[in-house]
Structure formats: C-alpha cells, structure tokens
Amino acid sequence: MNYDLAFMALEGMSKSPIAVRTEGSEVIVEGSAASFKELARLCLLLGGAHLEDEVELQPGVHVTSGSLRLRLRIAQVS
C-alpha cells in the first residue's frame, strides 16, 4: 500500500470524520462528500495492498467520537 497516500486520506478524514452507528440490524455510515471520497481512497489503496494490510479508523479522529471503531481489512481467502 502507498502509505503516503493512506496518511493523506486519513488526514482528510480527521478534518471531516464520518459517523458509524448501528440501527437495528443495519450499520449506517454517514459523512460529508469529502469524507466519503477519502474513505473510497482508503478502500482503493487496500485493494492494491498485501493481504496483511488493514486500516483502523479511530473514534474522535477519523470517525466521530460517538462512533464505533471501523476497521478496513483485506480478507484472507482460504
């Protein structure tokens, strides 16, 4: 993964955090258009990464302080 681009995306999300919450049986992710662009950038970076790569979005930094912690991880296929 290009860590410089990942850090830039994380810095962007720290300026405009997303909100992650559950409502019944749903997981709801809300945020500004800019924060969704940064989230998409992280997903694209992970898509070209090694299998052990993951990114964790921390409450109060990348997601709102009341949000659940969000972890983006490449699944290992057996």
N, C-alpha and C positions, 0 to 999 in steps of 0.2 A: 504494500500500500504506500502511496505517496504521503508520508507523514506531514510534510509541509502543507499540502492541500487539506488534509484532515484537520490539522490545527486551525487553519484559516476558517474552515466550516464550523468548527467548534467555537471559535471566537465570535463568528457571526451569530451563532445560536445563543451565546452568552449575552449578546446585546438585545436579542429578541427571542426569549425562551418559549418553548412550546409547553402546552399543558397535556398531561397524560392522566386519565382517570378511568375508572370502571363505572359503568351504569348498568345494573342488572347483569346480563350476560355479555355485554359489549365492552370493548376497550375503545375509548374515544381519545383521539389525538387532535388538539386544536392549536392553532397558531397563526401568525401572520404569513402572508405570501412569502416574505423573505425567509422566515424560519423554515418553511416547507422546502424552499429551494436549497437551503443548507442541509436539511435532513436528506433530501434526494441526492445531494452531492456525496454525503457520507455513505449512502447505500451504494452508489455507483463506484466509489473508491473501494468499498468492501468487496464488490463483485469482481474486482481485478486483483484481490489480495490472496495471501496464502490461507490455508484452511484454519490456522490457529488464530487468525486476526479477529478482533472484536472491538467495538467502541461502546463505552458506557456513558450515558448522558445522566448527569447528576442533578438532583433536586437543588434548586436555588442557584444553579449555574447555567445549565443548558435547558433544563425544564423548570417550570415554576416551582416555588418552594413547597407547595402542597401536592405536587405531582408524584406519582410512582416513579421509581428509578427505571430507566429504559435502557436496555442492553441490546445492541445490534450485533449479531454473531453469525458467522458463516457456519451452517450445519455440516457436520461431517457425515458423509454418506457411507454406509457400511456395505 
